[in-house]
Amino acid sequence: MEDLESLALKVLLTGLILFMAFIVYDLAKKSKAGKFGTFVLFGVLGLGVLAFVIKTIVVEMIGSY
């Protein structure tokens, strides 16, 4: 059961991140943000994703001790 939960978390979280990327792209397109604005929007989204990945790595490292 734990394997199923882990797989579901990875798959659904990936889907959520891709959906959020689509939303940000659509927002940038509709607001005519330009190249720099789009870069900033995706940069902030990327930092959020990066923080989640770093948290996962740190939790796994702490759990292995």
trRosetta pair geometry for C-beta under 8 A, 3 or more apart (Angstrom, degrees):
i j d omega theta_ij theta_ji phi_ij phi_ji
1 4 5.6 -53 -154 34 37 113
1 5 6.5 37 150 -18 67 105
2 5 5.6 -53 -149 37 35 112
2 6 6.3 36 153 -20 66 106
3 6 5.7 -54 -147 37 31 111
3 7 6.3 29 155 -16 65 107
4 7 5.8 -56 -146 39 29 109
4 8 6.1 29 156 -19 65 109
5 8 5.7 -54 -142 38 29 111
5 9 6.3 33 156 -23 63 105
6 9 5.8 -52 -149 32 29 113
6 10 6.6 25 155 -15 62 106
7 10 5.9 -58 -151 37 32 108
7 11 6.2 23 157 -13 68 110
8 11 5.9 -58 -141 42 29 106
8 12 5.7 17 167 -8 68 115
9 12 6.4 -61 -135 46 21 100
9 13 5.7 19 165 -18 61 117
10 13 6.0 -60 -139 40 20 109
10 14 6.3 23 159 -20 60 109
11 14 5.9 -58 -152 35 26 111
11 15 6.5 26 151 -17 62 107
12 15 5.4 -51 -149 37 35 115
12 16 6.3 39 152 -22 66 103
13 16 5.5 -49 -146 34 34 113
13 17 6.4 36 153 -20 65 103
13 52 7.9 -166 -176 154 132 149
14 17 5.8 -52 -148 35 31 111
14 18 6.4 29 154 -15 64 106
15 18 5.8 -57 -148 39 31 109
15 19 6.2 31 154 -19 65 107
16 19 5.6 -54 -146 37 31 112
16 20 6.3 32 154 -19 65 105
17 20 5.7 -53 -148 36 31 111
17 21 6.5 35 151 -22 63 103
17 49 5.8 75 -134 -106 127 122
18 21 5.5 -50 -149 33 34 115
18 22 6.6 37 151 -19 63 101
19 22 5.6 -50 -153 33 35 113
19 23 6.5 37 149 -20 65 103
20 23 5.4 -51 -148 35 36 114
20 24 6.4 36 153 -19 67 103
20 45 6.1 170 133 -145 113 124
21 24 5.8 -52 -146 37 32 110
21 25 6.3 35 153 -20 64 106
21 42 7.4 46 -137 -123 84 93
21 45 6.5 142 -93 145 66 154
22 25 5.6 -54 -147 37 31 113
22 26 6.2 30 155 -17 65 107
23 26 5.8 -56 -147 39 29 110
23 27 6.2 32 153 -21 64 107
24 27 5.6 -53 -146 37 31 114
24 28 6.3 31 155 -18 65 106
24 41 5.0 166 -171 149 108 115
24 42 6.1 135 131 -81 141 65
24 45 5.3 -78 -54 -44 162 149
25 28 5.8 -57 -149 37 28 109
25 29 6.2 27 154 -19 64 109
25 38 7.6 42 -122 -147 56 109
25 42 7.9 41 -72 -76 72 108
26 29 5.6 -55 -145 37 31 112
26 30 6.1 22 160 -13 67 110
27 30 6.1 -59 -141 41 26 103
27 31 6.0 7 165 -3 64 116
27 33 7.7 40 122 -28 74 132
27 41 6.8 -171 87 -154 115 154
28 31 6.3 -66 -137 48 23 98
28 33 4.3 -72 -150 28 75 132
28 37 6.2 162 -139 115 96 97
28 38 4.1 85 -170 -103 150 85
28 41 5.3 -151 -71 38 114 156
28 42 7.9 -24 -43 -35 151 91
29 32 7.6 17 176 -73 29 42
29 33 7.9 -43 -42 17 20 93
31 37 7.5 -118 100 143 112 147
33 36 7.8 -128 149 76 86 58
33 37 2.8 -135 170 107 98 134
33 38 5.2 138 91 -50 120 67
33 40 7.9 -129 171 47 130 101
33 41 6.6 19 152 -18 172 130
34 37 4.9 90 53 15 78 105
34 38 6.8 -144 92 -6 37 92
35 38 5.9 -60 -148 39 26 110
35 39 6.2 30 153 -22 63 108
36 39 5.5 -53 -149 35 32 115
36 40 6.4 33 153 -19 65 103
37 40 5.7 -52 -148 34 32 111
37 41 6.4 32 154 -18 65 105
38 41 5.7 -52 -147 36 32 112
38 42 6.3 22 158 -9 66 108
39 42 6.2 -62 -145 44 27 103
39 43 6.0 35 153 -28 64 110
40 43 5.4 -52 -144 33 29 118
40 44 6.6 29 159 -18 63 102
41 44 6.2 -55 -154 33 28 107
41 45 6.7 24 151 -12 62 107
42 45 5.5 -53 -146 41 38 112
42 46 5.9 43 152 -24 68 106
43 46 5.5 -54 -146 37 29 114
43 47 6.5 32 154 -22 63 102
44 47 5.7 -49 -149 30 32 112
44 48 6.8 35 151 -18 61 102
45 48 5.8 -55 -157 33 34 113
45 49 6.6 31 150 -15 67 105
46 49 5.7 -54 -148 39 35 110
46 50 6.0 37 153 -21 68 108
47 50 5.5 -52 -142 39 32 114
47 51 6.3 38 155 -24 64 102
48 51 5.8 -50 -149 31 30 112
48 52 6.8 29 152 -17 61 103
49 52 5.8 -55 -155 34 34 111
49 53 6.5 32 150 -17 67 105
50 53 5.7 -54 -148 37 34 111
50 54 6.2 33 154 -18 67 106
51 54 5.7 -54 -144 38 31 110
51 55 6.3 35 154 -22 64 105
52 55 5.7 -52 -148 34 31 113
52 56 6.5 32 153 -20 63 104
53 56 5.7 -54 -152 34 32 112
53 57 6.5 30 152 -17 65 105
54 57 5.7 -55 -149 37 33 111
54 58 6.3 31 155 -18 67 106
55 58 5.9 -56 -146 38 30 109
55 59 6.2 30 156 -19 65 107
56 59 5.9 -55 -146 36 29 110
56 60 6.4 27 155 -17 63 107
57 60 5.8 -58 -149 38 30 110
57 61 6.3 28 154 -18 65 107
58 61 5.7 -56 -146 37 32 110
58 62 6.2 28 157 -16 67 107
59 62 5.9 -56 -145 39 29 108
59 63 6.1 30 155 -20 64 112
60 63 5.7 -57 -144 39 28 113
60 64 6.5 32 157 -27 62 106
61 64 5.9 -55 -151 27 30 111
61 65 7.5 31 153 -23 59 99
62 65 6.2 -54 -163 21 38 110
